[in-house]
Amino acid sequence: MIREQIRQIIKSAVSKTKMLEKVKKFEFSIERPRHKKYGDWSTNAALIAAPLIKKNPMDIAQAIEKNIDDTKGFLDKVQIAPPGFINMFFKKDWYYQVIERIEDLDEKFGELDIGKGQKVLLEYVSANPVGPLHLGHGRWAAVGDTLANVLRKASYDLKTEFYVNNYGLQIEIFTASVKAAAMEKLGRKVQWPENAYRGKYIHSIAGSLLYHYGPEIIEQEDELRNKAYMTELEEIKATLKKAKVSFDNYFEESTLHENKNIEDIISSLLKKKEAYKKDEALLLNTSKHGDEKDRVLVRSNNESTYFAADIAYHQNKLERGFDKLINIWGADHHGYVARVRAAIIALGEDPKKLEIILGQLVNLKKGSKPVKMSKRTGELITLDDLIDEVGVDALRYTFLTKSTDTTLDFDIDLVKEQSDKNPVYYVQYAHARICSILKFAKEKRLKYKGVKDVNLKLLKEEGEIDLIKVLEEFEEIVEKIALNLTPHLLTTYANKLATSFHYFYSKIRVISEDNNLSQARLALLNTAHITLRNVLSLLGVSAPEKM
């Protein structure tokens, strides 16, 4: 990574600067300036050091600059800018190497070794199997699947998991609702349960079970429960497949009860004196580990809570040998984070092993008008409905255009529009246009020969160099996402790359009578094609060759 190479150059310069010899090691940043007049890279090392030695940062910057030894030959010049930044400008020759490297790596461009095979379990979606997936589930599906792609790209040994909540009150209400719907279909007297699920899908499940297993299924409670929830789970899996999302494992909550994992974990917490009895109930001392109050593990009626099952589930994850656990939860789980972290500590594990991503809701719109109802079901619109309406590419890309901690407005009209206003169309069109140019060159008998036969030094125009600079950022974006769990940065980068290409194309003629220059520009476009294709692949979005 170029950032780390520059950091080493600055570290070396700092260590040689006599003015700083009495200063202990200090952290400084290496950043890309917002405006190119300030160079390609900039460091605030002098500004950080100034209060430590009580000197003018401009004087410190000048002293550091004199000790910069560019052994790798990156730098064209170094400039000092108020109030003490050290700005570095790269030689064009270095950027030509970027083109060579991207073409050489091709599909592997963007692969990093920062994960070093660390075992990670990413759990996301985990919808209760009592109804269709909604828009929030769709957002977490897109976020989770894209994050999984990036973490694998960064050399993490990653597994993905869907936690199936197939135990407890919601499942009982769901089963009773299916039974009531089945009885209605049979013309029998029905007593619908309080808080029953009333959607059309309930009647669909009831009809399917009656068709396959006959009226007797109604009286076989265990069978009815299992077959009802499995029917809905298969629908969920079908929707996820439609959204191009797959999981390595589906973990059923019921197994924690069947295998007595919950009983075992409660017994263990009692032995560790992490849990205690109060008013016939059993509580976990979570307040000791940062939660606002202690939490109930077993109610006074001797029933274990969902929290107890969740502790057993996380213990199960850790016992499977994962070094890090990542959970993607909806914003409604905000109050649940502290207690789960506290439980991890109570289990004797490092709470840093658990990373939780909380996400905000999705507001569905058509232009300026909110969309609340589904034409097909008369209920809140489902993820299936939205995929049918806008297509999977638009769905996935749009769900990733905002940080997970920001509410997302999903405008159906916008994502269906074939114009530059539509983010996914804008990016896909850039890829298609590049493919079209490469195809046109071939038809004109100017087929791109490969970078080894090209004189890249002919690339001197501002738009050419700026495009190379954006291409070079891709690995840095992968690193940031992998370390900070921020997959929305991928769509931000895709848009930046598409914008850089569109600007290049509007200003520069690729195919000209100068064959050597044409080949150099085709080399640049080929690397833009490789990079944009790799970005879209991580997003789970198609890279069309024509539009």
Backbone torsions as a table, in degrees:
resi	resn	phi	psi	omega
1	MET	NA	129.6	-176.0
2	ILE	-62.2	-35.1	-179.3
3	ARG	-56.7	-45.5	-178.2
4	GLU	-69.6	-33.6	176.8
5	GLN	-64.9	-40.2	177.5
6	ILE	-67.5	-39.8	178.5
7	ARG	-57.5	-41.5	179.8
8	GLN	-65.5	-37.2	177.4
9	ILE	-62.6	-44.5	-179.5
10	ILE	-69.6	-40.0	177.7
11	LYS	-58.7	-43.5	179.2
12	SER	-62.7	-42.9	179.4
13	ALA	-64.0	-41.5	178.6
14	VAL	-61.2	-43.4	-178.2
15	SER	-65.4	-24.1	-179.6
16	LYS	-92.0	-6.2	-176.7
17	THR	-85.0	112.4	-174.9
18	LYS	-59.8	-35.2	-180.0
19	MET	-57.0	-26.6	-175.1
20	LEU	-107.2	10.5	-171.8
21	GLU	-66.6	-23.8	-179.6
22	LYS	-92.2	-1.6	-178.0
23	VAL	-88.6	131.9	175.3
24	LYS	-68.0	169.8	179.8
25	LYS	-56.8	137.7	177.9
26	PHE	-136.1	151.5	-177.8
27	GLU	-90.0	138.4	176.4
28	PHE	-138.4	165.3	-176.8
29	SER	-104.8	153.4	171.2
30	ILE	-121.5	114.2	-174.3
31	GLU	-131.5	158.9	171.1
32	ARG	-84.8	121.9	178.2
33	PRO	-60.7	150.3	179.4
34	ARG	-68.4	-27.5	-180.0
35	HIS	-122.2	136.8	-173.5
36	LYS	-69.5	-12.4	176.6
37	LYS	-68.1	-16.0	177.4
38	TYR	-96.3	12.3	175.7
39	GLY	100.1	-173.6	-180.0
40	ASP	-91.1	-32.9	178.2
41	TRP	-141.4	153.7	-179.5
42	SER	-143.9	148.8	176.5
43	THR	-128.4	147.5	178.0
44	ASN	-102.2	20.5	-175.4
45	ALA	-52.8	-43.3	-178.7
46	ALA	-66.2	-37.6	179.5
47	LEU	-67.0	-36.5	178.5
48	ILE	-71.1	-38.0	-177.4
49	ALA	-74.4	-28.2	-173.2
50	ALA	-51.4	-52.9	-179.6
51	PRO	-68.0	-20.8	-179.2
52	LEU	-72.6	-32.2	-179.6
53	ILE	-117.5	2.1	176.8
54	LYS	56.4	49.9	177.7
55	LYS	-124.2	162.3	177.2
56	ASN	-67.2	126.2	-178.4
57	PRO	-60.0	-29.6	177.9
58	MET	-65.9	-38.7	177.9
59	ASP	-66.9	-40.7	179.1
60	ILE	-64.9	-43.0	-179.6
61	ALA	-59.6	-42.8	179.6
62	GLN	-65.4	-37.7	178.6
63	ALA	-66.3	-42.0	178.1
64	ILE	-64.9	-43.3	-177.0
65	GLU	-57.8	-37.3	-179.8
66	LYS	-66.1	-21.4	-177.9
67	ASN	-100.9	3.6	178.3
68	ILE	-70.7	119.7	-179.6
69	ASP	-114.1	101.8	-176.2
70	ASP	-84.4	76.0	-176.2
71	THR	-67.7	-25.4	-178.1
72	LYS	-88.9	-5.8	177.2
73	GLY	72.3	30.0	179.8
74	PHE	-73.9	-41.8	-159.6
75	LEU	-90.0	136.8	173.6
76	ASP	-89.8	-44.2	176.7
77	LYS	-160.6	161.8	177.3
78	VAL	-126.9	133.4	-179.7
79	GLN	-127.4	145.5	175.5
80	ILE	-99.1	133.2	-179.1
81	ALA	-129.7	139.6	178.0
82	PRO	-57.6	147.0	0.7
83	PRO	-87.5	8.8	178.9
84	GLY	155.9	21.5	177.6
85	PHE	-77.0	146.8	173.7
86	ILE	-109.0	110.2	-176.0
87	ASN	-102.6	133.9	-175.6
88	MET	-117.2	133.4	179.6
89	PHE	-112.5	130.0	-177.2
90	PHE	-88.3	153.0	172.2
91	LYS	-73.3	148.1	177.6
92	LYS	-62.2	-33.1	-179.0
93	ASP	-57.1	-34.3	179.9
94	TRP	-65.1	-39.5	-179.2
95	TYR	-68.9	-28.2	175.8
96	TYR	-64.6	-32.8	177.1
97	GLN	-65.0	-29.4	177.8
98	VAL	-61.0	-44.4	179.5
99	ILE	-60.6	-45.1	-179.3
100	GLU	-62.2	-41.8	-177.2
101	ARG	-68.2	-43.1	-179.7
102	ILE	-62.4	-45.1	-179.2
103	GLU	-64.0	-37.5	179.7
104	ASP	-66.3	-41.0	-178.2
105	LEU	-78.6	-35.1	179.0
106	ASP	52.9	-117.1	-177.0
107	GLU	-64.3	-20.5	-179.5
108	LYS	-85.6	-5.4	178.0
109	PHE	-63.7	126.4	-175.5
110	GLY	106.0	-14.2	176.7
111	GLU	-71.2	133.8	-179.3
112	LEU	-129.3	164.2	178.9
113	ASP	-111.1	18.6	-175.0
114	ILE	-65.9	-26.7	179.2
115	GLY	-73.2	-29.5	177.4
116	LYS	49.9	36.0	175.5
117	GLY	76.1	12.1	178.7
118	GLN	-59.4	132.8	-177.0
119	LYS	-81.5	120.9	-176.7
120	VAL	-128.2	136.7	173.4
121	LEU	-112.3	120.2	178.8
122	LEU	-106.8	114.8	178.5
123	GLU	-107.7	129.1	180.0
124	TYR	-154.8	168.1	-172.1
125	VAL	67.9	-74.9	174.5
126	SER	41.6	46.0	179.6
127	ALA	-74.7	144.1	174.2
128	ASN	-62.2	132.5	-176.5
129	PRO	-80.8	53.4	-177.8
130	VAL	-121.7	8.6	179.5
131	GLY	-180.0	170.1	-178.4
132	PRO	-64.4	156.5	175.6
133	LEU	-68.3	139.0	178.0
134	HIS	-106.0	-172.7	-173.0
135	LEU	-64.8	-37.8	177.8
136	GLY	-60.7	-43.8	176.3
137	HIS	-59.2	-39.2	-179.5
138	GLY	-63.8	-40.1	178.8
139	ARG	-63.0	-45.3	-178.1
140	TRP	-70.0	-28.9	175.7
141	ALA	-64.5	-46.1	179.7
142	ALA	-66.5	-44.0	179.5
143	VAL	-63.0	-48.0	-177.2
144	GLY	-64.8	-44.7	-178.3
145	ASP	-66.0	-40.0	178.6
146	THR	-68.1	-41.8	177.2
147	LEU	-61.1	-39.7	177.8
148	ALA	-61.3	-43.1	178.5
149	ASN	-60.0	-42.7	-178.4
150	VAL	-68.9	-43.9	-179.0
151	LEU	-62.8	-37.6	175.7
152	ARG	-66.9	-38.6	177.8
153	LYS	-61.5	-29.8	-178.0
154	ALA	-93.7	14.5	172.9
155	SER	73.0	30.1	169.0
156	TYR	-87.3	143.7	174.5
157	ASP	-85.3	90.9	-168.0
158	LEU	-105.5	139.3	170.3
159	LYS	-125.0	145.9	178.8
160	THR	-113.2	147.9	-174.8
161	GLU	-145.3	143.5	175.7
162	PHE	-113.9	119.1	-179.9
163	TYR	-89.4	115.8	-175.7
164	VAL	-93.4	109.7	179.1
165	ASN	-81.3	78.7	-175.6
166	ASN	-105.0	35.1	-177.7
167	TYR	-148.1	141.4	174.5
168	GLY	111.1	-169.0	-170.4
169	LEU	-61.5	-42.1	-177.7
170	GLN	-62.1	-39.9	178.9
171	ILE	-66.8	-36.9	179.3
172	GLU	-66.3	-42.2	177.7
173	ILE	-64.9	-42.4	178.7
174	PHE	-60.2	-46.1	-179.8
175	THR	-62.8	-43.8	179.3
176	ALA	-63.3	-34.8	178.9
177	SER	-67.2	-43.7	177.3
178	VAL	-63.0	-41.2	178.8
179	LYS	-62.2	-43.4	179.9
180	ALA	-63.1	-40.8	179.3
181	ALA	-65.5	-38.3	179.0
182	ALA	-65.2	-41.5	179.5
183	MET	-65.2	-37.5	176.6
184	GLU	-59.9	-43.2	-179.5
185	LYS	-63.8	-29.0	179.8
186	LEU	-88.1	0.5	178.0
187	GLY	76.8	20.5	-179.2
188	ARG	-92.8	162.8	177.2
189	LYS	-69.0	134.6	-171.8
190	VAL	-123.9	137.0	170.8
191	GLN	-118.1	97.8	-179.2
192	TRP	-69.0	140.7	180.0
193	PRO	-69.3	156.2	174.8
194	GLU	-63.7	141.6	-178.2
195	ASN	60.9	32.1	-178.1
196	ALA	-64.4	152.1	170.2
197	TYR	-81.0	125.4	-171.2
198	ARG	-116.4	4.2	-176.0
199	GLY	-63.7	160.7	179.0
200	LYS	-61.2	-27.4	-179.8
201	TYR	-63.8	-28.6	177.6
202	ILE	-63.8	-43.3	179.1
203	HIS	-69.4	-32.4	177.0
204	SER	-65.9	-43.9	177.9
205	ILE	-63.5	-44.5	-179.8
206	ALA	-59.8	-44.2	179.3
207	GLY	-63.1	-40.5	-179.8
208	SER	-64.6	-43.5	-179.4
209	LEU	-66.5	-39.8	177.9
210	LEU	-64.4	-39.7	-179.2
211	TYR	-64.7	-42.9	-175.2
212	HIS	-85.3	-31.0	-172.0
213	TYR	-122.5	-4.9	176.8
214	GLY	81.1	169.3	-176.9
215	PRO	-59.5	-25.4	-176.9
216	GLU	-64.4	-18.5	-180.0
217	ILE	-60.9	-27.4	-178.5
218	ILE	-60.7	-34.8	-175.8
219	GLU	-88.4	-8.4	-178.4
220	GLN	-99.7	84.1	-167.8
221	GLU	-57.7	-47.4	-178.9
222	ASP	-63.1	-43.4	179.4
223	GLU	-65.3	-42.3	179.5
224	LEU	-61.1	-45.9	-179.6
225	ARG	-60.0	-50.6	-176.7
226	ASN	-64.3	-44.7	-177.6
227	LYS	-72.0	-33.1	178.9
228	ALA	-66.7	-50.2	-176.7
229	TYR	-70.6	-33.1	177.8
230	MET	-66.9	-34.9	176.7
231	THR	-62.3	-44.6	179.3
232	GLU	-69.7	-36.0	178.3
233	LEU	-63.5	-37.9	177.5
234	GLU	-65.5	-34.7	175.7
235	GLU	-65.7	-40.7	177.6
236	ILE	-61.6	-44.7	179.3
237	LYS	-62.3	-38.6	179.3
238	ALA	-65.2	-39.7	177.8
239	THR	-65.8	-42.1	178.7
240	LEU	-62.9	-40.5	177.4
241	LYS	-62.0	-39.7	178.0
242	LYS	-61.6	-32.0	179.1
243	ALA	-88.8	8.4	-179.7
244	LYS	60.6	41.5	179.3
245	VAL	-121.0	132.3	177.1
246	SER	-134.5	157.1	-179.9
247	PHE	-122.7	147.5	175.6
248	ASP	-73.8	-27.9	-175.3
249	ASN	-154.2	143.0	169.8
250	TYR	-111.4	115.2	-176.1
251	PHE	-103.8	120.4	-176.8
252	GLU	-90.6	128.5	178.6
253	GLU	-57.1	-34.3	-177.4
254	SER	-58.0	-28.5	-179.7
255	THR	-65.7	-28.7	178.9
256	LEU	-66.5	-31.9	177.1
257	HIS	-79.6	-44.6	-178.2
258	GLU	-62.5	-37.2	-178.3
259	ASN	-90.9	6.7	178.8
260	LYS	59.1	27.8	177.9
261	ASN	-64.5	-35.3	-178.8
262	ILE	-69.2	-44.0	177.1
263	GLU	-59.9	-42.5	-178.6
264	ASP	-64.5	-40.4	-177.4
265	ILE	-70.8	-36.4	177.3
266	ILE	-65.0	-43.2	178.0
267	SER	-60.4	-41.8	-179.9
268	SER	-65.2	-41.3	-179.8
269	LEU	-68.0	-33.5	175.7
270	LEU	-66.2	-42.9	179.7
271	LYS	-63.4	-35.2	179.4
272	LYS	-80.3	-2.4	-177.5
273	LYS	61.1	31.5	174.7
274	GLU	-91.3	-16.0	-179.7
275	ALA	-123.5	154.5	-178.2
276	TYR	-150.8	158.7	179.5
277	LYS	-92.3	142.1	177.2
278	LYS	-153.9	123.3	178.7
279	ASP	51.5	49.3	177.3
280	GLU	69.9	1.5	177.6
281	ALA	-109.6	167.5	178.0
282	LEU	-118.5	126.3	-176.3
283	LEU	-118.3	150.4	173.5
284	LEU	-97.5	134.4	-176.8
285	ASN	-78.1	64.4	-177.5
286	THR	-72.3	-25.6	-179.8
287	SER	-63.5	-26.1	177.8
288	LYS	-66.9	-21.5	-175.4
289	HIS	-116.9	27.6	170.6
290	GLY	105.3	-6.6	177.8
291	ASP	-81.1	159.8	-175.6
292	GLU	-74.0	-23.0	176.9
293	LYS	-158.6	167.4	178.1
294	ASP	-74.9	152.9	-173.4
295	ARG	-120.1	145.7	-177.0
296	VAL	-76.1	130.4	173.7
297	LEU	-98.8	-42.8	179.4
298	VAL	-132.1	126.1	-178.7
299	ARG	-73.5	169.7	-179.0
300	SER	-64.0	-20.8	177.1
301	ASN	-87.2	10.0	177.2
302	ASN	74.8	14.9	176.2
303	GLU	-93.2	132.9	177.8
304	SER	-74.6	150.9	-178.3
305	THR	-88.8	169.3	174.7
306	TYR	-62.0	-34.1	179.6
307	PHE	-61.5	-40.2	178.4
308	ALA	-62.3	-41.8	177.9
309	ALA	-64.5	-37.5	-179.2
310	ASP	-66.7	-36.5	176.5
311	ILE	-64.3	-44.3	178.7
312	ALA	-62.5	-36.9	179.9
313	TYR	-65.5	-44.0	180.0
314	HIS	-69.2	-34.3	174.3
315	GLN	-63.2	-40.6	177.8
316	ASN	-60.7	-42.2	178.4
317	LYS	-59.7	-46.8	-178.2
318	LEU	-65.8	-36.8	179.3
319	GLU	-67.2	-21.6	177.4
320	ARG	-79.8	2.4	171.7
321	GLY	89.1	18.8	179.6
322	PHE	-80.2	138.0	179.4
323	ASP	-81.4	-28.7	-179.9
324	LYS	-142.5	140.7	176.7
325	LEU	-115.6	127.6	177.0
326	ILE	-119.0	124.6	177.1
327	ASN	-115.7	134.7	172.4
328	ILE	-107.8	115.4	-177.3
329	TRP	-122.5	157.7	174.2
330	GLY	-73.8	162.3	-176.8
331	ALA	-60.5	-24.1	179.8
332	ASP	-67.7	-9.5	177.8
333	HIS	-94.6	10.9	-175.0
334	HIS	-54.8	-44.7	-178.7
335	GLY	-71.3	-8.1	-176.5
336	TYR	-90.0	-16.4	-172.4
337	VAL	-63.5	-50.2	-175.0
338	ALA	-61.4	-38.3	-177.7
339	ARG	-70.6	-35.6	178.7
340	VAL	-69.8	-40.3	175.9
341	ARG	-61.5	-42.2	178.7
342	ALA	-61.7	-38.9	179.0
343	ALA	-64.8	-38.3	177.9
344	ILE	-60.2	-42.2	178.0
345	ILE	-65.0	-42.9	179.4
346	ALA	-61.1	-29.6	177.4
347	LEU	-75.8	-7.6	-179.7
348	GLY	87.7	18.9	-178.4
349	GLU	-108.7	161.6	178.5
350	ASP	-77.1	120.0	-178.4
351	PRO	-63.4	-18.1	178.2
352	LYS	-68.5	-13.6	176.8
353	LYS	-70.3	-18.8	-177.2
354	LEU	-105.2	123.0	174.4
355	GLU	-116.2	129.6	-179.0
356	ILE	-120.7	125.1	176.1
357	ILE	-103.3	120.4	177.9
358	LEU	-102.9	134.0	-176.6
359	GLY	-122.0	146.2	178.8
360	GLN	-85.3	175.9	-172.0
361	LEU	-80.5	172.3	176.3
362	VAL	-114.2	128.2	173.7
363	ASN	-102.8	118.9	-178.8
364	LEU	-90.8	131.9	-176.8
365	LYS	-136.0	158.9	166.8
366	LYS	-126.5	99.4	-170.7
367	GLY	67.9	-122.2	179.7
368	SER	-95.6	-2.1	-174.8
369	LYS	-100.5	131.7	177.0
370	PRO	-69.6	146.0	177.8
371	VAL	-108.5	121.3	-177.1
372	LYS	-115.5	-27.5	-171.7
373	MET	-115.3	148.0	175.3
374	SER	-92.9	132.0	178.5
375	LYS	-63.8	-31.8	-172.2
376	ARG	-80.1	-39.7	-172.1
377	THR	-112.3	-15.1	-175.3
378	GLY	74.5	12.3	-179.7
379	GLU	-119.8	-175.5	174.2
380	LEU	-56.2	138.6	-174.4
381	ILE	-61.1	140.2	-178.1
382	THR	-97.2	167.0	176.9
383	LEU	-62.9	-38.0	176.2
384	ASP	-57.0	-45.5	179.3
385	ASP	-57.2	-45.6	-174.8
386	LEU	-68.9	-38.9	177.4
387	ILE	-62.2	-43.3	178.5
388	ASP	-61.3	-35.4	-175.7
389	GLU	-75.9	-44.5	-170.4
390	VAL	-116.2	-14.2	-177.2
391	GLY	92.0	153.5	-173.2
392	VAL	-70.4	-35.2	-179.4
393	ASP	-62.2	-49.3	179.7
394	ALA	-63.3	-39.4	-179.6
395	LEU	-60.9	-54.1	-175.7
396	ARG	-64.2	-46.0	-176.8
397	TYR	-62.8	-45.5	-176.9
398	THR	-65.3	-38.1	178.5
399	PHE	-63.9	-16.8	-177.7
400	LEU	-106.7	11.3	-177.6
401	THR	-83.8	-9.3	179.4
402	LYS	-129.3	153.0	173.6
403	SER	-60.1	148.0	-177.5
404	THR	-62.4	-22.4	-180.0
405	ASP	-87.4	11.2	179.6
406	THR	-118.6	133.9	175.2
407	THR	-61.4	136.4	-176.4
408	LEU	-106.4	126.4	171.8
409	ASP	-93.7	117.0	-179.3
410	PHE	-104.0	105.8	-177.0
411	ASP	-95.5	106.4	-177.7
412	ILE	-58.0	-44.0	-179.2
413	ASP	-61.4	-40.8	-178.0
414	LEU	-66.3	-45.8	-175.1
415	VAL	-74.8	-9.8	174.5
416	LYS	-95.6	-10.0	-176.0
417	GLU	-76.6	132.6	178.7
418	GLN	-95.4	76.7	-179.9
419	SER	-155.6	173.2	-179.8
420	ASP	-64.7	-15.7	178.4
421	LYS	-71.1	-22.5	-178.6
422	ASN	-89.9	111.4	-173.9
423	PRO	-55.4	-44.6	-176.9
424	VAL	-70.8	-38.2	176.8
425	TYR	-63.5	-42.3	-178.8
426	TYR	-58.2	-43.5	-178.1
427	VAL	-75.5	-46.0	180.0
428	GLN	-63.5	-35.3	179.3
429	TYR	-66.0	-34.5	176.6
430	ALA	-61.5	-44.8	179.3
431	HIS	-63.7	-45.1	-179.1
432	ALA	-63.1	-38.9	-179.2
433	ARG	-67.1	-40.1	177.0
434	ILE	-60.6	-45.9	179.0
435	CYS	-60.5	-38.9	179.9
436	SER	-64.1	-40.4	179.1
437	ILE	-66.0	-43.4	179.5
438	LEU	-62.9	-38.9	177.8
439	LYS	-67.4	-41.9	178.7
440	PHE	-60.4	-41.6	178.8
441	ALA	-61.5	-40.8	179.4
442	LYS	-63.1	-42.6	179.5
443	GLU	-65.6	-28.0	178.7
444	LYS	-89.0	11.8	-178.2
445	ARG	59.9	33.7	173.5
446	LEU	-116.3	33.7	-177.7
447	LYS	-50.1	132.4	-178.4
448	TYR	-61.7	129.6	-172.5
449	LYS	-88.4	-19.3	-173.2
450	GLY	111.8	148.7	-170.1
451	VAL	-63.0	-26.9	-177.3
452	LYS	-67.1	-21.3	-179.3
453	ASP	-106.0	21.1	-173.9
454	VAL	-120.8	142.4	174.7
455	ASN	-93.4	93.5	-175.7
456	LEU	-70.5	-17.7	-179.4
457	LYS	-66.6	-10.0	176.1
458	LEU	-74.7	-13.4	178.7
459	LEU	-82.6	101.4	-174.9
460	LYS	-127.9	-15.8	-176.4
461	GLU	-67.1	150.2	-179.0
462	GLU	-57.4	-43.8	-179.0
463	GLY	-63.9	-31.8	178.5
464	GLU	-69.3	-50.0	-178.6
465	ILE	-65.3	-39.3	179.4
466	ASP	-62.9	-39.1	178.5
467	LEU	-65.4	-41.1	178.0
468	ILE	-61.7	-41.0	-180.0
469	LYS	-60.2	-40.2	179.1
470	VAL	-68.5	-40.8	178.2
471	LEU	-59.1	-39.9	-177.3
472	GLU	-65.2	-21.8	-177.4
473	GLU	-73.6	-15.6	-170.2
474	PHE	-56.0	-47.2	-179.0
475	GLU	-61.5	-36.6	178.5
476	GLU	-64.6	-37.3	178.0
477	ILE	-64.9	-44.6	177.7
478	VAL	-58.7	-43.5	179.9
479	GLU	-62.0	-46.7	-179.6
480	LYS	-60.4	-43.3	-179.2
481	ILE	-65.2	-43.8	-178.0
482	ALA	-64.6	-38.5	-177.2
483	LEU	-82.1	-32.4	-174.7
484	ASN	-109.0	-2.9	179.1
485	LEU	56.2	53.1	-175.8
486	THR	-127.1	71.1	-174.3
487	PRO	-64.6	-17.6	178.4
488	HIS	-63.0	-19.6	178.4
489	LEU	-62.3	-21.9	-178.5
490	LEU	-69.0	-40.8	178.2
491	THR	-72.3	-34.4	175.7
492	THR	-60.1	-44.0	179.6
493	TYR	-68.4	-42.0	179.5
494	ALA	-58.0	-42.3	178.9
495	ASN	-65.8	-40.7	179.1
496	LYS	-63.4	-42.4	179.5
497	LEU	-65.5	-44.0	178.6
498	ALA	-62.0	-41.8	178.9
499	THR	-62.6	-42.9	179.3
500	SER	-63.1	-40.9	178.0
501	PHE	-66.3	-47.2	-178.5
502	HIS	-59.5	-38.3	177.4
503	TYR	-65.1	-46.7	178.1
504	PHE	-54.7	-47.5	-175.5
505	TYR	-66.7	-33.1	-179.3
506	SER	-73.9	-21.3	-174.8
507	LYS	-107.3	-23.6	-169.1
508	ILE	-125.0	132.1	177.0
509	ARG	-86.4	119.5	-175.8
510	VAL	-75.5	-51.8	-177.3
511	ILE	-97.2	117.1	-179.9
512	SER	-136.0	-177.5	179.3
513	GLU	-74.7	-13.6	176.5
514	ASP	-86.2	97.2	-174.0
515	ASN	-60.0	-41.2	-178.1
516	ASN	-65.2	-41.5	177.9
517	LEU	-67.1	-39.3	177.6
518	SER	-59.8	-43.8	179.6
519	GLN	-63.3	-40.3	179.2
520	ALA	-63.1	-41.5	179.8
521	ARG	-72.0	-32.0	174.7
522	LEU	-67.0	-34.8	175.9
523	ALA	-61.7	-43.4	178.2
524	LEU	-63.3	-44.6	179.9
525	LEU	-66.0	-34.9	178.4
526	ASN	-62.6	-39.9	178.3
527	THR	-72.0	-30.7	174.7
528	ALA	-66.5	-39.7	177.0
529	HIS	-61.9	-46.5	179.7
530	ILE	-59.6	-47.7	-175.8
531	THR	-66.4	-46.7	-178.7
532	LEU	-65.2	-38.8	176.0
533	ARG	-60.9	-43.2	-179.2
534	ASN	-66.4	-37.1	177.3
535	VAL	-63.4	-49.2	-179.1
536	LEU	-63.5	-33.9	177.4
537	SER	-62.7	-43.7	177.9
538	LEU	-63.8	-33.9	179.1
539	LEU	-75.9	-12.7	-175.8
540	GLY	73.6	26.4	-178.4
541	VAL	-112.9	139.6	-177.7
542	SER	-68.8	152.9	179.0
543	ALA	-115.0	85.4	-175.0
544	PRO	-67.7	144.8	178.2
545	GLU	-90.8	-13.8	173.5
546	LYS	-151.7	150.6	-178.8
547	MET	-141.9	NA	NA
